[in-house]
Structures are given as C-alpha cells and as structure tokens.
Amino acid sequence: MQDIKQRVLRGGVAKIGAQATTFAIRIASMVVMARLLDPAEFGLVAMVGAVTGIFNMLRDAGLSRATIQRESVTDDQLSTLFWINVLLGLVLTIAFAALAPAMVAFYREPRLFWITAALGLGFFLNGLGVQHSALIQRHMRFTAGAAIDIAALVASTAVGVLMAWRGLGYWALVGSALVNPAISSAGAWLVAGWIPGRPRRGVGVLSMVRFGGTVTLNSVLVYVAYNLDKVLLGRFAGADALGIYGRAYQLVSIPIDNLNGAVGGVAFSALSRVQGDPARFRSYFLKGYTLVLTVTLPITIGCAVFAGDIVLVALGAKWLRVVPLLQLLAPTILVFALINPMSWLMLAHDLAGRSLRIAMVIAPLVILAYVLGLPYGATGVALAFSATMVLLAVPVTMWSVHETPVSMRDIVAVVRRPLLSGAAATAAALLAWPLLAKVGPALPRLFVESGLLFAVYAWTLLDVMGQRAFYRDLFRSMAKRPSADPAT
C-alpha cells in the first residue's frame, strides 16, 4: 500500500507537469489560431462539436472506467472489451456521417456536411486505443500516459496551425481534431505492449458492460447539460455569436479540463485500488481534492478580475466581445473544481447509480437556465448557466459524499482555507487595480497582475492559514521513488 501511495503522489507530479505543458500548448494554439481564423470559422466547427461530444461519450461506453475500477481483469475480458470498443467506434463513425444532412438542415449551413462527415472518423480512431489507454492507467504508468497525451497534442496543434497558415480556414480545426486521436491510439498501443486476442463469450464482461453503461449514460447527460447552450446559440444566434461565446467557454474550460486531467486520472486509479480501505480512501481523495481547489481559486479570480487583459493577450483586440462573457463564466471554474472530483469518489466507491441520479437532476435545471437566458443572447445564456451552477454546488457535493468515507465536514475543512486566501487575494488585486492599469501593454500588465494575485494568495494560504507544513510534506512524499510495479 505504501508503494501505491508513492506511485500516486509521483503520478500526480507527472500528470500535473504534463497538464501544465498541455495548458501552455493549448493557450499557445489558441493565441495563434485566433489570429489566423475568424469567429465564424470557429463557430462552424463548434456547431458540429456540440454533437461530436455526445458521440464521444458513447464511443468509450464507459468500458475504460470498468477496466480501471475492477480489482482484477483477465486477458480474455480485455480482448472482448477491445473488440466491443472497435465495433462501437465503427458504428458511431457511420452514424455520425449519416447525420450530416440533418446538421445542414438544422443549422441551415451547407458547409457542415463535409465537416460532419470528416469529424466522424475520430470515433473509430479513438475506439482503437480505449483499452490500451485504460491498461496504462490501470498499471499506474502515468508518466507514459502523459507523454502520449503531450505527443498527440503537439502533433495535432502543429497540423492545425500549418493548415490555418496555408489558408485552409475551418478545415484546420477539423484536421487537428483527427490527428489527436490517431496519435493517441498509436501511442497507447506502443506503450501498453498488449496485443488483443479474439473476443470470447462467458468471460464475465457483462457486469463490466453494465457498469460502463451507467457511466456512459451519466456522461451523456452531463455533456448535453453543459453543451446544449452552444447548440441553441448556433441555431438561434448564428455562427458569429457562437464563435464569441465558444472562445469565452474555452478560456474557462482549459483550466477545468487540465486540472481534472492532471489529478482525476491518478485519483480514480488510486481510489479504485484502495476502495476496500476507508481510511486510506478518504486520505487519498482529500489530498487530490485539496490540490485541485488550491490551484483553481486564483485562476477563477484572475479570469473574473483580469478578463480584459487575458482576452487581449490570448485572442487579440478583435475578440473584446469575449470579455463580459468570460467574467460571467469565471465562477464555473471554481464550481467544477468543487463537483467534478465527486465523480472520482462515487465511481471508485461503486456508486455509479448515484452519480447518474445526480446528473439527471443537474441536466434539466441547466437546460432550463439556457432557455431562460437565450432571449438575451450569449450574455443571457452565460449568466443563467453560471448562476445555476453556483446554486447547485453545495447540494451536489452533499449528495455525493453521503454515506461515503468522506464527510461534508471534511469538504468544508478543505474548502475553507483556499476560499479565505482567495478573498484576500481578490481584495489585494482590486485595491491595486488603479496602479496596475497604468502598466504598459497587456502582456506585461497581465504578468504583474497575476504575480500580485498569486503572491498574496500563496502567502495567505501557506503562512496566515498555516498550510506550509502540509504542502511541504505533500511535495516531499511526491519526491520519493516507488520500489516496484504495483500488482495489476
């Protein structure tokens, strides 16, 4: 168990480093692509992207989570699951291409036909690597998995930028979207070193499929809830409005996705391995939860207070309409940091049914918010979405931890110190704003603003709140080298 702990901590370091690299690459890509493409070109691909995401939930079928969560998995089970994923990927590719005429009719945009047909290939490419990626994560080979993710992102970004520079417009976004799963699957095969056998009956995959089905339905509901805003804006407000809203949404989703990717994969693997030890389960979860919240607070504050300079640096002056939307959506960064880790807890604790029930409550409430905000355009949708998520944060958290090794008192204890530190950092940033506004161009000004914000936040958290010893011990544990591969 001690060796697993060390692997978890060192895996966390590897994933955080990889996600920091991923974050930098994605930001750099956004900066470049925003200057090479117009809002309407982003909007066109975003129209298809909202539906693509739903299909992406289906192509995995939750079977990667089932592979990771099980205490033991046989080679016959893995092989059978692999062929299920491949077949499902092929079916989804064909089905998505068949949707192309409907996409054209719904959005009244003929260019969507070939965009839809091309993007469908990604499902088959993804299906080829699902079980190999799950094996890498199950074996806690987090550094290797992170390297694959970075390689895929670098390759897809390079292809996208090159195509945009050559004047291929929205096809640059399509090309980038296809290169990523191709490189990811190829890398997973190479690193996992596993060759699937033929599928077999009666090897005990039915329970895994049921678990995966529950996870998939949960993912679909959540995805619809968090992406129907883009479908509605694309249909009723047009590609330009969706392009503006989509850039604001991307700016807030990048930190959410990267943090969840950095800690979530490690946390779920680790929690699944210690699900029979409540004390260790609680300890692992709270450390991961603390790490996510600690990093998220200053990012949330920065997006709300320094939105203007973030947009100028990341997107350029032609995207200034993004600023108010970014400010309205900023609170969701913190909300998702609070509730996303609950999925690690519930799924690893075999509470997939509860996770699904929570999604069934969240989805209609969020969709109702979109409908109420839609008459007021992108601003109304952003405000309605953000307000609804803030109101849901506490009830969802309480429901998630009920009768688990983690209590609501634990959650409050973890959240309290970063929140108070964030309040102090916000006050300092606002008080210093008259002076900060006089600093030259947007880029150096943003560096100064961010430096002040993070310095006050770190000082308050580590010294005033007395957390220096906690983080020192955490990082020392991360530096220890595990002795051997864990049992699989």
Salt bridges, closest charged atoms under 4 A:
ASP3 OD2 - ARG7 NE 3.62
ASP38 OD1 - LYS318 NZ 3.61
ASP76 OD1 - ARG200 NE 3.38
GLU109 OE2 - ARG111 NE 2.87
ASP149 OD2 - LYS15 NZ 3.88
ASP229 OD1 - LYS230 NZ 3.31
ASP240 OD2 - ARG321 NH1 3.09
ASP257 OD2 - ARG26 NH2 3.96
ASP277 OD2 - ARG280 NE 3.43
ASP309 OD1 - ARG445 NH2 2.64
GLU403 OE2 - HIS402 NE2 3.57
ASP410 OD1 - ARG282 NH2 2.82
ASP463 OD1 - ARG468 NH2 2.80
ASP485 OD1 - ARG7 NH2 2.98
